Amino acid sequence: MMRVRRDHLFLILLTALFIAAAPPAIADQTREAAHHRIVERVFKHVNQQRAMNGAGALTLNARLTDAAQKHAADMSRRDFVGHRSPDGRALQDRIASAGYPWRAIAENLAAGQSSPETTVQSWMTSSGHRDNMLSRDYLEAGIGYAVPSGEGKRPRYSHYWVVVFGARSR
């Protein structure tokens, strides 16, 4: 029979507590990495569509991404799809809050599509969304993506997508 010393038992318990606490952090990192890959795929497909249609590539802008992500999360949390939030905030308000000095902005929204590819393709089949995506007026973009938390009532959609196009004021 093996005897366990008190200090060894303490180390074993401490290690067990550390391991038990690690999975949520790892899960958060995994979710963040997956979210980042999804955003990158949307951005890649938008730029591929622009290239195939003679428009220059957009650059990813952190402020536009912040505004797009917050709107996607808001739509997911409050289960709505719209350019104006239920509290009346419009695209211009969100962009101003993000601190982006714009001269031209536009926004594409989608809900329900399960992948970046199907989302971008749905925008390409809608004339207004296509015009936004291919416009040479825009030089930068921000991407937002959210899924409902699973808490509360069942949402209408399982995926919420936002891309904000912009050109800075001079």
C-alpha positions in Angstrom: 0.0 0.0 0.0 1.3 3.4 -1.0 1.2 6.1 1.6 0.5 9.7 0.6 2.1 12.4 2.6 0.0 15.4 3.5 2.1 17.8 1.3 1.7 15.5 -1.6 -2.1 15.3 -1.1 -2.2 19.1 -1.1 -0.3 19.2 -4.4 -2.6 16.6 -5.9 -5.7 18.6 -4.8 -4.2 21.8 -6.1 -3.4 20.2 -9.4 -6.9 18.8 -9.7 -8.4 22.2 -9.0 -6.1 23.8 -11.7 -7.2 21.2 -14.2 -10.8 21.6 -13.4 -10.5 25.4 -13.9 -8.6 25.2 -17.2 -11.3 23.9 -19.6 -13.5 27.1 -19.6 -10.4 29.2 -20.4 -9.4 26.7 -23.1 -13.0 26.7 -24.4 -13.0 30.5 -24.5 -9.7 30.5 -26.4 -11.1 27.9 -28.8 -14.3 30.0 -29.3 -12.3 33.1 -29.9 -10.0 31.3 -32.4 -13.0 29.9 -34.3 -14.7 33.3 -34.3 -11.5 34.9 -35.7 -11.3 32.2 -38.5 -15.0 32.8 -39.4 -14.4 36.6 -39.7 -11.3 36.0 -41.8 -13.3 33.7 -44.1 -16.0 36.4 -44.6 -13.4 39.0 -45.3 -11.5 36.7 -47.7 -14.7 35.9 -49.7 -15.7 39.5 -49.9 -12.3 40.4 -51.3 -12.5 37.5 -53.7 -15.8 38.8 -55.0 -14.4 42.2 -55.4 -11.4 40.9 -57.3 -13.6 38.8 -59.6 -15.6 42.0 -60.4 -12.7 44.4 -60.9 -12.8 46.2 -57.5 -9.7 46.6 -55.3 -9.2 44.7 -52.1 -10.5 46.1 -48.9 -8.4 46.4 -45.7 -9.8 45.3 -42.4 -10.4 48.2 -40.0 -10.5 47.6 -36.3 -13.0 50.4 -35.6 -15.4 49.2 -38.3 -15.0 45.6 -37.0 -15.8 46.8 -33.5 -19.0 48.5 -34.7 -20.0 45.5 -36.9 -19.3 43.0 -34.0 -21.3 45.0 -31.5 -24.2 45.1 -33.9 -24.1 41.4 -34.7 -24.0 40.6 -31.0 -26.9 43.0 -30.4 -29.0 41.4 -33.1 -28.2 38.0 -31.7 -29.0 39.0 -28.1 -32.2 40.8 -28.9 -33.2 38.5 -31.8 -33.7 41.1 -34.6 -32.3 41.8 -38.0 -32.2 45.4 -39.0 -30.0 48.4 -39.8 -31.7 50.3 -37.0 -31.7 48.6 -33.6 -34.8 48.5 -31.4 -33.6 51.5 -29.4 -33.3 53.5 -32.6 -29.5 53.4 -33.2 -28.6 53.5 -36.9 -25.4 52.7 -38.7 -24.2 56.3 -38.5 -24.6 56.2 -34.7 -22.7 52.9 -34.4 -19.9 54.2 -36.6 -19.6 57.4 -34.7 -19.5 55.5 -31.4 -16.6 53.4 -32.7 -14.7 56.6 -33.6 -14.4 56.0 -37.3 -14.2 59.3 -39.3 -16.2 58.4 -42.4 -17.1 60.0 -45.6 -18.9 57.0 -47.0 -20.3 53.9 -45.2 -22.7 51.1 -45.9 -23.7 47.9 -44.1 -24.7 44.4 -45.2 -26.7 42.2 -42.8 -27.6 38.5 -42.9 -29.1 36.0 -40.5 -29.6 32.3 -40.6 -26.8 31.4 -43.1 -24.5 28.9 -41.6 -21.2 29.7 -43.2 -19.2 32.7 -44.5 -19.4 31.3 -48.0 -23.2 31.1 -48.1 -23.5 34.5 -46.4 -21.3 36.2 -49.0 -23.1 34.4 -51.8 -26.5 35.6 -50.5 -25.2 39.1 -50.5 -24.0 38.7 -54.1 -27.5 37.6 -55.2 -29.1 40.8 -53.7 -28.6 43.8 -55.8 -28.2 46.3 -53.0 -25.9 44.1 -51.0 -23.9 43.3 -54.1 -23.5 47.0 -54.9 -22.2 47.7 -51.4 -19.8 44.8 -51.6 -18.4 45.7 -55.0 -18.4 49.5 -54.7 -15.1 51.2 -55.3 -16.2 54.0 -52.9 -15.3 51.7 -50.0 -11.7 51.0 -49.0 -12.1 49.4 -45.6 -14.4 46.9 -43.9 -15.3 45.6 -40.6 -16.8 42.2 -40.0 -19.2 41.0 -37.2 -20.5 37.6 -36.5 -22.5 36.3 -33.5 -24.5 33.2 -32.5 -27.2 33.3 -29.8 -26.0 32.4 -26.3 -28.6 29.6 -25.9 -30.1 31.3 -22.8 -33.6 32.5 -22.8 -36.2 32.0 -25.6 -35.2 30.3 -28.8 -34.1 32.8 -31.4 -35.3 32.9 -35.0 -31.8 32.6 -36.3 -28.7 30.7 -35.3 -26.1 33.0 -37.0 -26.0 36.8 -37.4 -23.7 38.5 -39.9 -22.6 42.1 -40.3 -20.1 43.7 -42.7 -19.6 47.5 -42.6 -17.9 49.1 -45.5 -16.2 52.5 -45.1 -14.0 55.2 -46.5 -12.4 57.7 -44.2 -13.1 61.4 -44.4 -10.2 63.3 -45.8 
